Amino acid sequence: MTESRAPADQKPGTPQAPERREARRGHLRVFWNLLYRALRTVGSHAENFYTVVGIFLLIGAVVAVAGTLAFAELGEHIRKGSTQQFDVAVLQWIGARHTPFLTSLMTEITPLGTGAVVLVMIGVTAAFLWHTEHKHSARMLLAATAGNILLNNVLKLFFDRERPSIFEWGTHAASSSFPSGHAMSATVVYGTVAYLLARLQKHRWARAITLTLAVVMIALICSTRLYLGVHYPSDVLGGIVVGLAWAGFCMATLEASLVLARRRAPADVVDEKPAPVEPIAHVVEPPEAKQPVTI
């Protein structure tokens, strides 16, 4: 009868490779972390170097194309006026439920999606990443932000949708309505910053908190644009969709660029690797000492 033995270079008690991968994967349900964790797992199994790069770029292209198609479909419905009745009904429902406290609160939250606040946060985050030798991440963050500003302005000029006038605005607003600049900027900037910071954290709970805070911040900023009456719901939805598409493409491009950089100069990008998940310590109780038997 033959016994299965562990490989010679494997220490006793060490889990097999699939078990280690499963332990690292965890049970985090936030889709940003899950998506790119899966991408890195697929990349680690690819035998050819260029296959790894191609996988990341392909997934990034798929995310961008899917988001673009969804946005184009929504834009077509808006141009035909298919969403107008729903948009007006939602704003009328919101306008009937204004309170002084909520108005004051929404007025304080909505500037978190304006250009000045976003640029300051991007500058601080990029400086931190650059100072900690995460230069590829810093460059990607700046590129994602610049692309977001350019893309939003182009889309606003193309659709040139008038802003709603259901009730008196609670804040100043300029330019056209679709897509919402606040919703798009919040999705790209807060989502990308959260993703980059989550890569540096070792604990799953810390990553979950970071990504959850980003989702909450995006939701709050988007809700203020509706409450204050400066955007239709379809404007906000359009900003989120195109923002997700652009942010997803930028994140996949970052992962592909890091694979290329490690191939050419591994020492320069060693700190760009995602932080390993810290294993959970298990307390092992010592065996009870046997009492001497007296006769």
C-alpha positions in Angstrom: 0.0 0.0 0.0 1.5 3.3 -1.1 1.3 6.5 0.9 1.1 10.0 -0.7 4.0 12.1 0.4 4.4 15.9 0.4 7.0 17.3 -1.9 10.5 17.5 -0.5 10.6 21.3 -0.5 7.3 21.6 1.4 7.4 21.8 5.1 5.0 19.6 7.2 1.8 21.3 7.9 2.1 23.8 5.1 -1.2 24.0 3.1 -1.3 23.1 -0.5 -1.2 25.8 -3.2 -5.0 25.9 -3.8 -5.6 26.2 -0.1 -3.1 29.1 0.2 -4.8 30.9 -2.7 -8.2 30.3 -1.2 -6.9 31.7 2.1 -5.6 34.8 0.4 -8.8 35.3 -1.6 -10.9 35.5 1.5 -14.6 36.4 1.5 -14.5 40.1 0.7 -17.6 41.0 -1.3 -16.7 44.5 -2.4 -16.5 44.2 -6.1 -13.3 46.4 -6.8 -11.2 44.3 -4.5 -12.7 41.0 -5.7 -12.4 41.9 -9.4 -8.7 42.7 -9.4 -7.8 40.0 -6.9 -9.3 37.6 -9.5 -7.3 39.3 -12.2 -4.0 38.9 -10.4 -4.9 35.2 -9.7 -5.5 34.6 -13.3 -2.3 36.4 -14.2 -0.3 34.3 -11.8 -1.4 31.1 -13.7 -0.6 32.4 -17.1 2.5 30.7 -18.4 3.5 33.3 -20.9 4.5 36.8 -19.8 2.7 38.6 -22.6 -0.4 36.6 -21.8 -0.5 38.1 -18.3 -0.3 41.6 -19.8 -2.9 40.8 -22.4 -5.3 39.5 -19.7 -5.2 42.7 -17.8 -5.5 44.9 -20.9 -8.3 42.7 -22.2 -10.3 42.9 -19.0 -9.8 46.6 -18.8 -11.0 47.0 -22.4 -14.1 44.8 -21.6 -15.0 46.9 -18.6 -14.5 50.1 -20.6 -16.6 48.8 -23.6 -19.4 47.5 -21.4 -19.6 50.7 -19.5 -19.5 52.7 -22.8 -22.3 50.6 -24.3 -24.5 51.0 -21.2 -23.8 54.8 -21.1 -24.6 55.1 -24.9 -27.9 53.2 -24.4 -28.8 55.5 -21.5 -27.8 58.6 -23.5 -30.0 57.5 -26.4 -33.1 57.1 -24.1 -32.4 60.6 -22.7 -32.1 62.2 -26.2 -35.5 60.6 -27.0 -37.0 61.8 -23.8 -37.9 58.3 -22.5 -36.6 59.0 -19.0 -38.1 62.5 -18.6 -41.3 61.4 -16.9 -39.4 59.2 -14.4 -36.8 61.9 -13.7 -39.4 64.6 -13.0 -41.5 62.3 -10.8 -38.4 61.4 -8.6 -37.4 65.1 -8.2 -41.0 66.0 -7.3 -41.0 63.3 -4.7 -37.7 64.6 -3.3 -38.8 68.2 -3.4 -41.9 67.5 -1.3 -39.7 66.1 1.5 -37.2 68.9 2.0 -36.4 69.9 5.6 -34.1 72.7 6.8 -31.8 70.1 8.5 -31.4 68.0 5.3 -30.9 71.0 3.1 -28.1 72.3 5.4 -26.5 68.8 5.5 -26.7 68.3 1.7 -25.3 71.8 1.1 -22.3 70.8 3.2 -21.7 67.4 1.6 -22.0 68.4 -2.1 -18.8 70.4 -2.3 -16.9 67.2 -1.6 -17.4 66.4 -5.3 -16.4 69.8 -6.7 -13.2 70.4 -8.6 -11.2 72.2 -5.9 -11.8 69.6 -3.2 -11.2 66.7 -5.6 -7.9 68.2 -6.9 -6.6 68.8 -3.4 -7.4 65.2 -2.4 -5.8 63.9 -5.6 -2.7 66.0 -5.0 -2.3 64.8 -1.4 -2.8 61.1 -2.4 -0.5 61.3 -5.3 2.2 63.0 -3.2 1.9 60.2 -0.6 2.1 57.5 -3.2 5.1 59.1 -4.9 6.9 59.6 -1.5 6.3 55.9 -0.6 7.8 54.7 -3.9 4.4 53.9 -5.5 5.2 56.0 -8.5 3.2 54.0 -11.1 0.1 54.3 -8.9 0.6 58.0 -8.5 0.9 58.5 -12.3 -2.2 56.4 -12.9 -4.2 58.4 -10.3 -3.2 61.7 -12.0 -4.0 60.2 -15.5 -7.4 58.9 -14.3 -8.3 62.3 -12.9 -7.2 64.3 -16.0 -9.1 61.8 -18.2 -12.2 62.1 -16.1 -12.2 65.9 -16.4 -11.7 65.9 -20.1 -14.2 63.1 -20.8 -16.9 64.7 -18.7 -16.6 68.1 -20.4 -16.8 66.4 -23.9 -19.9 64.5 -22.9 -21.6 67.5 -21.5 -21.0 69.5 -24.7 -22.2 66.6 -26.8 -25.5 66.0 -25.0 -26.1 69.6 -23.9 -29.0 68.7 -21.7 -30.8 71.4 -19.8 -30.7 71.2 -16.0 -34.0 70.5 -14.2 -36.2 73.3 -12.9 -38.6 71.3 -10.8 -37.9 73.3 -7.7 -35.5 76.1 -6.6 -31.9 74.9 -6.6 -30.2 74.6 -3.3 -26.7 75.3 -4.8 -25.0 77.0 -7.7 -24.6 74.9 -10.9 -23.2 75.6 -14.3 -22.7 73.8 -17.6 -25.2 71.2 -19.0 -26.8 68.5 -17.0 -25.8 65.1 -18.5 -23.8 63.3 -17.2 -23.4 64.6 -13.7 -19.9 65.9 -13.2 -20.1 65.4 -9.4 -21.2 61.8 -9.8 -18.6 61.0 -12.4 -15.8 62.7 -10.5 -16.8 61.0 -7.2 -16.9 57.6 -8.8 -13.5 57.9 -10.5 -11.6 59.8 -7.8 -12.9 58.2 -4.6 -13.1 54.8 -6.2 -9.6 54.9 -7.6 -8.1 56.4 -4.4 -9.8 53.7 -2.3 -8.5 51.0 -4.6 -5.0 52.2 -4.5 -5.0 52.6 -0.7 -6.6 49.2 -0.2 -3.7 47.6 -2.1 -1.4 48.9 0.6 -3.3 47.4 3.5 -2.6 44.0 5.0 -5.8 43.3 6.9 -9.0 42.3 5.0 -11.1 44.3 7.4 -9.1 47.5 6.7 -9.5 46.9 2.9 -13.2 46.4 3.4 -13.6 49.6 5.5 -11.6 51.6 2.9 -13.7 50.5 0.0 -17.0 50.7 1.9 -16.2 54.3 2.9 -15.6 55.1 -0.7 -19.0 53.6 -1.8 -20.8 55.6 1.0 -19.0 58.8 0.0 -20.0 58.3 -3.7 -23.6 57.6 -2.7 -23.8 60.7 -0.5 -22.4 63.0 -3.1 -24.7 61.7 -5.8 -27.7 62.0 -3.5 -27.0 65.6 -2.8 -27.2 66.5 -6.6 -30.7 65.1 -6.6 -31.8 66.7 -3.3 -30.6 70.1 -4.3 -32.4 69.8 -7.6 -29.5 70.4 -10.0 -29.5 67.0 -11.7 -32.0 64.4 -12.9 -31.6 60.8 -11.6 -30.6 59.8 -15.1 -27.8 62.4 -15.0 -26.4 60.9 -11.9 -26.7 57.3 -13.2 -24.9 58.3 -16.4 -22.1 59.8 -14.4 -21.7 56.7 -12.3 -21.7 54.3 -15.3 -19.2 56.2 -17.3 -17.1 56.8 -14.2 -17.0 53.1 -13.4 -16.0 52.3 -17.0 -13.1 54.8 -17.0 -11.9 53.9 -13.5 -12.0 50.2 -14.3 -10.0 50.6 -17.4 -7.4 52.7 -15.5 -7.0 50.1 -12.8 -6.6 47.3 -15.2 -4.0 49.3 -17.1 -2.1 49.9 -13.8 -1.9 46.2 -13.1 -0.7 45.5 -16.7 1.9 48.3 -16.4 3.2 46.9 -13.1 3.7 43.5 -14.7 5.7 45.1 -17.5 7.7 47.2 -15.0 8.6 44.1 -12.9 9.8 42.4 -16.0 12.1 45.2 -17.0 13.2 46.5 -13.6 11.9 44.3 -10.7 13.8 46.3 -8.0 12.1 49.5 -8.9 8.6 48.3 -8.4 8.9 45.9 -5.5 6.9 48.2 -3.3 4.1 48.4 -5.9 3.0 44.9 -5.1 -0.3 44.6 -3.2 0.3 44.1 0.5 -0.1 40.4 1.5 -3.1 39.6 3.6 -1.9 39.0 7.2 -2.8 35.5 8.3 -5.1 35.1 11.3 -3.3 33.8 14.3 -4.6 30.7 15.9 -4.0 30.1 19.6 -3.1 26.5 20.3 -3.6 25.3 23.9 -0.7 23.2 25.3 -1.6 19.6 26.1 -2.4 18.9 29.7 0.4 17.4 31.7 -0.2 13.8 32.8 -0.4 13.4 36.6 1.9 10.7 38.1 0.0 7.6 39.2 0.6 6.8 42.8 0.2 3.2 44.0 
